[in-house]
């Protein structure tokens, strides 16, 4: 006879139903906990532990970052104090605020040939009150006042004559390039106006107001709006030489940022070295933009970038990852207690190697020291793999994926992470490109979005010209004046 009864069958079915319900609730609870952790992690992101811009930080996040900086500074101060105590060194003198002893400072120098000299003689003696008209001069003290000349435009009239030859033909002389209309502003005014727009990022209306007040003559916003286009038209040869030199460089920095043109999202790309800057814009962010820019697909040196996927598909022979980006990612991962040991150790190693490379200079790290750093890097990554085993359920949550993806990037891309360790010409970070492309954001912040695609490309061309000239120590106003005189400044040609 079977032990099963109708009541018993119902009881077992109810238990199985409850067990299934509990399993479903446990699974749902795990998903919700993972989602909460993911949202908390997203809320905790700021410019110090992610790629978010500092302008997006909240007041609380800024206060927390400042407290963390102060805490790190205090720890460094205590470590230095302890080291001095152990070495029995005297405390270093505290640095006073302001100008330091022995620093020559910055001041105006007396001009050898002043434009005007005004003599000041005392009229009467301070002792007896007699007149001093014929008195002997015993000393002279000089003081020079540097000021702007009286507001006044200098007008040069150009007259082109027409002559009749004995053969009967008439020939008219050509006007020089600055005399492009019956009345027009010259190269110096055009250079100053373009400088205000492309270098100081003034809106067109405010630039017109400033120039009208400074020149004492009307300046229209329409004329100003076309100046960058006019300047860009004269930069064809410069941009071609700039591309040639960038393609031949040993190390190149690349980056991109988004901005609006006529309300639509576009992408501004930069290719730069310590002496060259090329900016350009495109509707697309990836390979099509690189091809239109005509630099990265032909580059065969070391490209430093932030690890964005399309950069790996262009023509660079070697790649180097920006370690500043890696430090931010490591700081984010280290906020999880289980990941903190290996993430903090990796960050400390990257900073330590950076200082060692800088101290070694052009000679680079010694082979034995380089080998020791690489072995330490491998040990830390092994520690990271131990902290991130394969999940039992076969799927990682968002927090686990962030740590695993970073660990895998550090492991599979260790050659790109360590590129600057053995090559002093390679930078630790990609700050060169980020500084150069930041001007696009500054332009958008001050003057708003670009009105036309042609205007945005003209802005990029002029900024490329100005930033490259500045890197060579050439005055930007002087470079613009040469441009409007039809003789643009060119970077010294390098060997192909």
Beta strands, then each sheet from edge to edge (+ up, - down):
strand 1: 162-164
strand 2: 170-172
strand 3: 251-261
strand 4: 264-272
strand 5: 277-282
strand 6: 302-305
strand 7: 318-321
sheet 1: 1+ 2-
sheet 2: 5+ 4- 3+ 6+ 7+
end
